[in-house]
Amino acid sequence: MAIDCYGSPIKYYIHHDGLGQEMKYTPYETSDFKADLSKGKDGEALAKALLLNDEIEVEVKTDLKWKETGNLYIETECYIHATGQYEPSGLSTTTADVWAFVLGQSVYYVKVDCLKRVVEHFGREVECKIEPNPSRGKLITPQQLMEMEGRRSK
């Protein structure tokens, strides 16, 4: 199954409610039972494809500070002690199709090409000087990921 989110973040969340997993998707502008049922089935198929398809590479990021800062750190370069220089890493070198952000008890899936557009459009440069692995990257918010929803790549 191909994943096609029209250049936007994938619209489905897996929410862990403590009793098991249930699928939730972002609300649409109107409510129509037949349309909602169809979208729900599409969401189920997408979630299954992400979780069960070995052909889709998912890179998982667990951000422990997002709740207190409101930001997601997207690494783009890391410091190489042997050369004394920063080199591309993280989002700049990923081979994954999708990044999964673990935010507390929820997981948010985003296509990598969409994430790159969000980082390019909204990202604020920052340097993480924590040894032994200093890095550079950009800060974005979960809300900025959602703002790109529905936008098509140009």
Secondary structure, DSSP 8 states (H G I E B T S, - for coil): -----TTS---EEEEE-SSSEEEEE---SS--HHHHHHHHHHHHHHHHHHHH-TTS-EEEEE-SSHHHHS-EEEEEEEEETTTTEEEE-GGGT---SEEEEEETTEEEEEEHHHHHHHHHHH-EEEEE--TT--EEEEEE-HHHHHHTTT----
